Amino acid sequence: MVKKASVIFGALLLLFQVVTVAGELNPKIDTRLSFRYLSVNDGLSQNSVSSILQMADGRILIGTYDGLNFFDGYDIHAVRHASG
C-alpha cells in the first residue's frame, strides 16, 4: 500500500513539474498583463474575500463577509450587509 502511494505521489510530482516547465517555455504568454491588489483602501468593504465572479458585462463581483462589491476596472462599489 505504501509503495502504491509513493508511485502515485511521484507521478503527480512529475506531472506538476512538466506543467510548470511547459508554462515557462510558452512564448505566447502575454507579458502586458498586470494585476494589482485591491484592499479597503481602494473601497473594498473588507480585506477578507470569500468569492470572486466575473459577470457577462465584464464587472467583477467580490464577495466579502461584510457585503458584495462590484469592480468595473476603475472603481469599487460596495453593497454592505445590513445587520438585523
Contacts in CASP RR format, 6 or more apart in sequence:
PFRMAT RR
TARGET T0000
AUTHOR 0000-0000-0000
METHOD contacts of the structure
MODEL  1
MVKKASVIFGALLLLFQVVTVAGELNPKIDTRLSFRYLSVNDGLSQNSVS
SILQMADGRILIGTYDGLNFFDGYDIHAVRHASG
23 29 0 8 1.000
38 44 0 8 1.000
38 62 0 8 1.000
38 71 0 8 1.000
38 76 0 8 1.000
39 47 0 8 1.000
40 46 0 8 1.000
40 47 0 8 1.000
42 76 0 8 1.000
43 69 0 8 1.000
43 76 0 8 1.000
43 78 0 8 1.000
44 62 0 8 1.000
44 64 0 8 1.000
44 69 0 8 1.000
44 76 0 8 1.000
44 78 0 8 1.000
45 64 0 8 1.000
45 66 0 8 1.000
45 67 0 8 1.000
45 68 0 8 1.000
45 69 0 8 1.000
45 78 0 8 1.000
45 80 0 8 1.000
46 64 0 8 1.000
46 65 0 8 1.000
46 66 0 8 1.000
46 67 0 8 1.000
47 64 0 8 1.000
48 64 0 8 1.000
48 65 0 8 1.000
49 62 0 8 1.000
49 63 0 8 1.000
49 64 0 8 1.000
50 63 0 8 1.000
50 64 0 8 1.000
50 65 0 8 1.000
51 61 0 8 1.000
51 62 0 8 1.000
51 63 0 8 1.000
52 60 0 8 1.000
52 61 0 8 1.000
52 62 0 8 1.000
52 63 0 8 1.000
53 60 0 8 1.000
53 61 0 8 1.000
54 60 0 8 1.000
54 61 0 8 1.000
55 61 0 8 1.000
58 72 0 8 1.000
59 70 0 8 1.000
59 71 0 8 1.000
59 72 0 8 1.000
59 73 0 8 1.000
60 70 0 8 1.000
60 71 0 8 1.000
60 72 0 8 1.000
60 73 0 8 1.000
61 68 0 8 1.000
61 69 0 8 1.000
61 70 0 8 1.000
61 71 0 8 1.000
62 68 0 8 1.000
62 69 0 8 1.000
62 70 0 8 1.000
62 71 0 8 1.000
62 76 0 8 1.000
63 69 0 8 1.000
65 81 0 8 1.000
66 80 0 8 1.000
66 81 0 8 1.000
67 78 0 8 1.000
67 79 0 8 1.000
67 80 0 8 1.000
67 81 0 8 1.000
68 78 0 8 1.000
68 79 0 8 1.000
69 76 0 8 1.000
69 77 0 8 1.000
69 78 0 8 1.000
69 79 0 8 1.000
70 76 0 8 1.000
70 77 0 8 1.000
70 78 0 8 1.000
70 79 0 8 1.000
71 77 0 8 1.000
END
